[in-house]
Amino acid sequence: QVQLVESGGGLVQPGGSLRLSCAASGSIVRVYAMGWYRQAPGKQRELVASISRAGITNYANSVKGRFTISIDGAKNTVYLQMNSLKSEDTAVYYCNAPVPTGSLYPWGQGTQVTVSS
């Protein structure tokens, strides 16, 4: 079973940038897509970015134009470059493989992103 380890979160001022990484313990090159999710306090977990095996990306409207998802198949690592961060981006960020029934792998511990002055 593939395990996912997220890293790269932290405290950043509004307008700042962070790059998140998600390292998978096994190969992820055969999954249809990988995605980044986030869960803010008191809210449900939401998918904010995904990238397909073909490299097609999709973004939630709230992050479009500010976030960029990428994948390094050789390293089994997924990245999320986050620019122009806003306070409403504050959340715990997770990666996983989105499937019609939910997500493919067990959830990792996530990485906390806090945007505050």
SVG drawing of the C-alpha trace seen along z (x, -y; Angstrom):
<svg xmlns="http://www.w3.org/2000/svg" viewBox="-18 -41 31 43">
<polyline fill="none" stroke="black" stroke-width="0.4" points="0.0,0.0 1.4,-3.4 2.0,-5.8 2.0,-9.6 4.1,-12.1 3.4,-15.8 5.9,-18.5 6.7,-22.2 4.0,-23.9 4.6,-26.8 3.6,-30.3 3.7,-32.9 2.5,-36.4 -0.3,-37.3 1.1,-37.6 3.8,-35.1 4.7,-31.8 5.2,-28.2 6.0,-25.0 4.5,-21.8 5.8,-18.3 4.2,-14.9 6.4,-11.9 4.8,-8.5 6.4,-5.3 5.6,-3.5 5.1,-4.1 2.3,-6.5 3.0,-6.6 0.1,-4.3 -2.6,-6.1 -5.0,-8.1 -4.4,-11.3 -2.9,-12.8 -4.3,-15.8 -3.8,-18.2 -6.6,-18.7 -7.0,-21.0 -9.1,-21.2 -9.7,-24.4 -10.9,-24.3 -14.6,-23.5 -14.8,-22.8 -14.8,-19.7 -11.8,-18.5 -11.8,-19.9 -9.8,-19.1 -7.9,-22.2 -5.7,-20.9 -5.2,-17.7 -2.9,-16.4 -3.7,-13.5 -1.2,-10.9 -1.3,-12.8 -0.3,-16.0 -3.7,-17.7 -4.2,-20.0 -7.4,-21.2 -7.8,-23.8 -10.6,-24.9 -11.7,-28.4 -10.4,-29.7 -6.8,-28.9 -6.8,-29.1 -4.0,-31.4 -2.2,-31.2 -1.4,-27.5 0.5,-25.1 0.5,-21.4 3.3,-19.2 4.5,-15.7 7.9,-14.0 7.2,-10.4 10.8,-9.4 10.8,-10.6 7.1,-9.6 6.6,-13.1 3.8,-15.6 4.3,-19.3 2.1,-22.3 3.5,-25.7 1.4,-28.3 1.8,-32.0 -0.1,-35.1 -1.3,-33.4 -4.4,-34.7 -5.6,-34.2 -8.4,-31.9 -5.7,-29.5 -5.0,-28.6 -5.6,-24.9 -4.0,-21.5 -2.9,-20.3 -3.0,-16.7 -2.2,-14.8 -3.9,-11.7 -5.2,-10.1 -8.8,-11.2 -11.1,-8.4 -14.9,-8.4 -15.4,-6.8 -13.2,-9.3 -9.5,-8.8 -7.2,-5.9 -4.7,-5.8 -4.7,-6.2 -4.4,-9.8 -1.1,-11.1 -0.6,-13.5 -0.9,-16.6 1.1,-19.8 -0.2,-22.9 -0.2,-26.2 -1.0,-29.3 -1.3,-32.6 -1.2,-35.5 0.5,-38.8"/>
</svg>
